[in-house]
């Protein structure tokens, strides 16, 4: 995890029991709620950065939108969290899907810049060429057995 925490004491929520997924939601193997936070030893779901209600899937149009809420409005890890979400879905979903990752409106100081960066193919590709950043993403995506 990262040193020099931006939010040293985040509120941690209990994991909800997963609802039965239907055609309009992602299958369990694509679940993004279990991604670990880059700063804390908790999942994005436990920090309420991501909720099932924030995942929209339109299978007919091959479109997925994930909206996440950083724990603080000046979160320096927002781009990394969004990159983790994008990479998880890129690795899991069939290539026909267009993935849109967004910061929830009004929840981050540089919301527009983060959204632009997360949805720009060239910027995402460049970020994934950085071995340190890719290691951080892979660490967040690694399964936890706790």
Residue frames relative to the residue before (quaternion, step in Angstrom):
aa qw qx qy qz dx dy dz
X 1.0000 0.0000 0.0000 0.0000 0.00 0.00 0.00
X 0.6126 -0.5947 0.4067 0.3250 3.56 -1.30 0.27
X 0.3512 -0.7103 0.5587 0.2449 3.59 -1.07 0.67
X 0.7529 0.3433 -0.2696 0.4925 3.59 -1.23 0.38
X 0.0087 -0.8655 0.5005 -0.0157 3.57 0.77 1.06
X 0.4336 -0.6736 0.5422 0.2536 3.55 -1.06 0.85
X 0.7741 0.1307 -0.0541 0.6171 3.58 0.96 -0.89
X 0.1977 -0.8486 0.4823 0.0899 3.56 0.20 1.32
X 0.7970 0.1953 -0.0923 0.5641 3.61 1.11 -0.61
X 0.0147 -0.8322 0.5543 -0.0007 3.60 0.39 1.14
X 0.5011 -0.5956 0.5206 0.3509 3.54 -1.23 0.46
X 0.1541 -0.7838 0.5980 0.0650 3.57 -0.83 1.02
X 0.1999 -0.7908 0.5743 0.0695 3.55 -0.80 1.09
X 0.5430 -0.5902 0.4775 0.3589 3.55 -1.23 0.44
X 0.4984 -0.6356 0.4899 0.3282 3.57 -1.05 0.74
X 0.3846 -0.7068 0.5468 0.2316 3.54 -1.03 0.85
X 0.5182 -0.5691 0.5112 0.3824 3.52 -1.24 0.40
X 0.4647 -0.7004 0.4677 0.2733 3.56 -0.82 0.97
X 0.4061 -0.6858 0.5419 0.2667 3.53 -0.98 0.83
X 0.5813 -0.5508 0.4497 0.3956 3.54 -1.23 0.41
X 0.3185 -0.7647 0.5342 0.1688 3.53 -0.75 1.09
X 0.1615 -0.7681 0.6124 0.0940 3.52 -1.10 0.78
X 0.7894 -0.3042 0.2083 0.4908 3.59 -1.24 -0.24
X 0.6984 0.4978 -0.2747 0.4348 3.60 1.03 -0.73
X 0.7225 0.3542 -0.2592 0.5341 3.62 1.21 0.09
X 0.6268 -0.5522 0.3950 0.3825 3.55 -1.27 0.28
X 0.5000 -0.6161 0.5043 0.3405 3.59 -1.06 0.67
X 0.6883 -0.5222 0.3142 0.3935 3.59 -1.15 0.58
X 0.6572 0.5258 -0.3402 0.4194 3.61 0.93 -0.74
X 0.6730 0.4510 -0.2968 0.5055 3.60 1.25 -0.20
X 0.3394 0.7871 -0.4698 0.2112 3.58 1.30 0.00
X 0.2183 -0.7878 0.5672 0.0999 3.54 -0.84 1.03
X 0.4974 0.6830 -0.4199 0.3314 3.60 1.24 -0.26
X 0.6890 0.5079 -0.2732 0.4390 3.59 1.11 -0.65
X 0.4179 0.6872 -0.4866 0.3411 3.60 1.24 0.01
X 0.3974 -0.7236 0.5138 0.2332 3.57 -0.93 0.90
X 0.5161 -0.6169 0.5016 0.3186 3.54 -1.17 0.68
X 0.4967 -0.6860 0.4367 0.3032 3.63 -0.91 0.81
X 0.7266 0.4231 -0.2433 0.4836 3.63 1.17 -0.42
X 0.8005 0.2653 -0.0919 0.5294 3.57 1.06 -0.72
X 0.5118 -0.6595 0.4528 0.3132 3.60 -1.15 0.48
X 0.5267 0.6031 -0.4135 0.4335 3.57 1.04 0.82
X 0.5222 -0.6114 0.4836 0.3459 3.54 -1.25 0.39
X 0.6410 -0.5100 0.3985 0.4126 3.56 -1.27 0.32
X 0.6146 0.5399 -0.3441 0.4609 3.58 1.12 -0.61
X 0.6665 0.5108 -0.3109 0.4452 3.61 0.90 -0.88
X 0.7046 0.4178 -0.2521 0.5153 3.59 1.17 -0.55
X 0.3808 -0.7424 0.4492 0.3196 3.58 1.37 -0.05
X 0.2777 0.7298 -0.5534 0.2900 3.53 1.04 0.84
X 0.7795 0.0974 -0.0400 0.6175 3.55 1.15 -0.71
X 0.0583 -0.7699 0.6349 0.0252 3.55 -1.11 0.78
X 0.6452 -0.5237 0.3754 0.4105 3.56 -1.19 0.41
X 0.6394 0.5461 -0.3258 0.4322 3.58 1.05 -0.73
X 0.6654 0.5107 -0.2939 0.4583 3.59 1.22 -0.42
X 0.6209 0.5009 -0.3382 0.4992 3.57 1.30 0.21
X 0.0477 -0.7967 0.6023 -0.0157 3.56 -0.61 1.18
X 0.0430 -0.7955 0.6043 -0.0148 3.54 -0.80 1.07
X 0.0477 -0.7532 0.6559 0.0165 3.53 -0.94 0.98
X 0.2382 -0.8187 0.5099 0.1140 3.53 0.03 1.35
X 0.6154 0.5683 -0.3387 0.4283 3.57 1.06 -0.76
X 0.7555 0.3361 -0.1810 0.5324 3.59 1.03 -0.81
X 0.3737 -0.7444 0.4674 0.2963 3.60 1.33 -0.01
X 0.4800 0.6605 -0.4125 0.4039 3.53 0.91 1.01
X 0.0314 -0.7731 0.6335 -0.0016 3.57 -1.00 0.91
X 0.0394 -0.7673 0.6397 0.0208 3.55 -0.97 0.92
X 0.0661 -0.7701 0.6344 0.0110 3.53 -0.92 1.03
X 0.1079 -0.7775 0.6189 0.0280 3.55 -0.80 1.08
X 0.0550 -0.8190 0.5711 0.0071 3.57 -0.71 1.04
X 0.2997 -0.7520 0.5715 0.1346 3.52 -1.26 0.59
X 0.3296 -0.7447 0.5416 0.2085 3.62 -0.43 1.14
X 0.5749 -0.6195 0.4093 0.3436 3.59 -1.14 0.59
X 0.7740 0.1012 -0.0788 0.6201 3.60 1.21 -0.47
X 0.5867 -0.6394 0.3710 0.3306 3.59 -1.04 0.73
X 0.7206 0.3769 -0.2458 0.5276 3.60 1.21 -0.30
X 0.2044 0.8236 -0.5017 0.1679 3.58 1.23 0.54
X 0.3102 -0.7714 0.5310 0.1635 3.56 -0.64 1.14
X 0.6594 0.5118 -0.3006 0.4615 3.59 1.25 -0.25
X 0.3610 0.7648 -0.4795 0.2342 3.62 1.23 0.03
X 0.6699 0.4882 -0.3078 0.4671 3.59 0.91 -0.84
X 0.6438 0.5099 -0.3232 0.4702 3.59 1.00 -0.77
X 0.6305 0.5219 -0.3304 0.4701 3.59 0.97 -0.82
X 0.6689 0.4927 -0.2954 0.4718 3.58 0.89 -0.92
X 0.6369 0.5203 -0.3200 0.4703 3.56 1.03 -0.78
X 0.6200 0.5323 -0.3331 0.4705 3.60 1.03 -0.75
X 0.6464 0.5129 -0.3137 0.4698 3.58 0.94 -0.88
X 0.6697 0.5035 -0.2956 0.4589 3.58 0.88 -0.96
X 0.6802 0.4911 -0.2972 0.4559 3.60 0.84 -0.96
X 0.6203 0.5408 -0.3404 0.4549 3.60 0.97 -0.84
X 0.7091 0.4418 -0.2649 0.4814 3.58 0.87 -0.93
X 0.6130 0.5415 -0.3514 0.4555 3.62 1.03 -0.70
X 0.7026 0.4627 -0.2591 0.4745 3.58 0.99 -0.83
X 0.7415 0.4480 -0.2119 0.4524 3.58 1.13 -0.62
X 0.7377 0.4335 -0.2338 0.4618 3.56 0.87 -0.94
X 0.5759 -0.5387 0.4636 0.4040 3.56 -1.20 0.39
X 0.6116 -0.6126 0.3679 0.3395 3.60 -1.05 0.75
X 0.5482 0.6322 -0.3978 0.3762 3.62 1.18 -0.29
X 0.6141 0.5827 -0.3454 0.4050 3.59 1.19 -0.42
X 0.2479 -0.6940 0.6525 0.1767 3.52 -1.17 0.75
X 0.1727 -0.7961 0.5770 0.0582 3.55 -0.78 1.07
X 0.0878 -0.7752 0.6255 0.0095 3.55 -0.89 1.03
X 0.0802 -0.7911 0.6064 0.0048 3.58 -0.62 1.18
X 0.0105 0.8211 -0.5668 0.0669 3.57 -0.77 1.05
X 0.3999 -0.6255 0.6056 0.2865 3.51 -1.29 0.52
X 0.5337 -0.6246 0.4561 0.3422 3.59 -0.93 0.85
X 0.5674 -0.6268 0.4086 0.3440 3.59 -0.88 0.89
X 0.8466 0.1933 -0.1642 0.4679 3.53 -0.99 0.96
X 0.6250 0.5832 -0.3370 0.3945 3.61 1.23 0.09
X 0.7696 0.2482 -0.1723 0.5625 3.61 1.24 -0.04
X 0.5756 -0.6356 0.4059 0.3161 3.55 -1.01 0.88
X 0.7869 0.2129 -0.1206 0.5665 3.61 1.05 -0.70
X 0.0092 0.8703 -0.4906 0.0431 3.54 1.05 0.93
X 0.6901 0.4865 -0.2942 0.4479 3.61 0.76 -1.00
X 0.6651 0.4994 -0.3031 0.4652 3.59 0.94 -0.85
X 0.6468 0.5083 -0.3186 0.4710 3.60 0.97 -0.84
X 0.6601 0.5080 -0.3095 0.4587 3.59 0.89 -0.91
X 0.6460 0.5188 -0.3189 0.4602 3.58 0.96 -0.86
X 0.6730 0.5005 -0.2956 0.4575 3.57 0.90 -0.92
X 0.7001 0.4915 -0.2757 0.4384 3.60 0.88 -0.90
X 0.7601 0.3603 -0.1979 0.5032 3.59 1.14 -0.49
X 0.5368 0.5767 -0.4089 0.4605 3.56 1.28 0.39
X 0.4294 -0.7473 0.4443 0.2445 3.59 -0.39 1.25
X 0.6707 0.5036 -0.3071 0.4497 3.58 0.92 -0.87
X 0.6605 0.4988 -0.3091 0.4685 3.59 0.96 -0.82
X 0.6353 0.5147 -0.3241 0.4758 3.58 1.01 -0.79
X 0.6542 0.5100 -0.3116 0.4635 3.60 0.91 -0.91
X 0.6572 0.5052 -0.3090 0.4662 3.58 0.95 -0.86
X 0.6394 0.5237 -0.3271 0.4581 3.59 0.96 -0.82
X 0.7009 0.4750 -0.2731 0.4566 3.57 0.95 -0.85
X 0.5813 0.5514 -0.3781 0.4638 3.60 1.27 -0.11
X 0.5779 0.5579 -0.3768 0.4613 3.60 1.26 -0.24
X 0.3809 -0.7695 0.4557 0.2348 3.63 -0.38 1.19
X 0.6382 0.5248 -0.3425 0.4473 3.62 1.01 -0.66
X 0.6599 0.4919 -0.2970 0.4841 3.56 1.00 -0.84
X 0.6472 0.5135 -0.3182 0.4651 3.58 0.97 -0.83
X 0.6216 0.5265 -0.3380 0.4714 3.61 1.04 -0.72
X 0.6454 0.5167 -0.3172 0.4646 3.58 0.99 -0.84
X 0.6445 0.5102 -0.3131 0.4758 3.59 0.97 -0.88
X 0.6711 0.5011 -0.3031 0.4546 3.60 0.86 -0.95
X 0.6261 0.5310 -0.3341 0.4631 3.59 1.05 -0.72
X 0.6661 0.4965 -0.2966 0.4709 3.59 0.99 -0.82
X 0.7116 0.4541 -0.2533 0.4724 3.59 1.09 -0.69
X 0.4998 0.6653 -0.4300 0.3501 3.59 1.21 -0.34
X 0.5059 -0.6551 0.4564 0.3266 3.59 -0.93 0.84
X 0.2167 -0.7410 0.6168 0.1530 3.55 -1.14 0.66
X 0.2350 -0.7888 0.5589 0.1012 3.52 -0.97 0.84
X 0.4006 0.7393 -0.4523 0.2973 3.55 0.90 0.97
